[in-house]
Amino acid sequence: MTGELVSELKGTTLWITFNRPEARNALTFAMYEQLADQCANAPTDGSVKAMVIKGAGGKAFAAGTDMTQFRGFKTAEDALKYEDDIARILSAVDQCPVPTVAAIHGACTGGGASIAAACDIRIASARLKFGFPIARTLGNCLSAGNLARLSELLGAGRVREMVFTARLLEADEALSVGLVSQVLPDEAALLDRAAMLADELAGMAPLTLRATKEAMRRNREAFAVDDADLITLCYMSEDFKNGMEAFLAKAKPEWRGK
């Protein structure tokens, strides 16, 4: 397995693997773009009937965006472009013409959790830890579109509580609230089930699946709002700069609210 994002066609299922196990599959900008490209260009000729997304290394699906990339942020435009790019990438996952399955083992946080939330179906192993601990670690924010997608899955109250307390959902709770549809005992069982599920999806009417996911996406997009001021507020703050450096140094940040 080579490359930071690996794609492999098995039968009619395209397997996408985040492949930075040494960094708990933290996502680089290049990995985000490669994922978007795979989703946007998924063939509709029947050669690919489902896509499964997973992480390598046995510890994480994806532990958010690689924080070192934020050190280059100097202006509000840098932050706004980043969130615009993330929105575009998540839209590509949303709009992938074939059904997408997130097979989640271990940590699924930040950008990784956003990708999983954008997939059509999520299944997990018993070691799942899902969430956005940014109020404890970085001091940035989620875009309004990202929050809308999560609220559609979990309800606005639970999303607010999860972000405010920076806690991570574990497997039993994720199953009980409908974030995942099934919990498997370990990674091997998870991947076996993902393969079976992809085969089941391959037997369904593809236009029905495509129309359903697009109609649901349009329902959510109808409530799009302008959040540029909120993104600028967080990403251009001293708190974000201090939080990022503290995170990379494995230290506790000091929040000052400015």
Secondary structure by P-SEA (a helix, b strand, c coil): ccccbbbbbcccbbbbbbccccccccccaaaaaaaaaaaaaccccccccbbbbbcccccccccccccccccccccaaaaaaaaaaaaaaaaaaaacccbbbbbccccccaaaaaaaaaccbbbbcccccccccccccccccccaaaaaaaaacccaaaaaaaaaacccccaaaaaaacccccccccaaaaaaaaaaaaaaaaaccaaaaaaaaaaaaaaaaccccccaaaaaaccccaaaaaaaaaaaacbbbbbccc
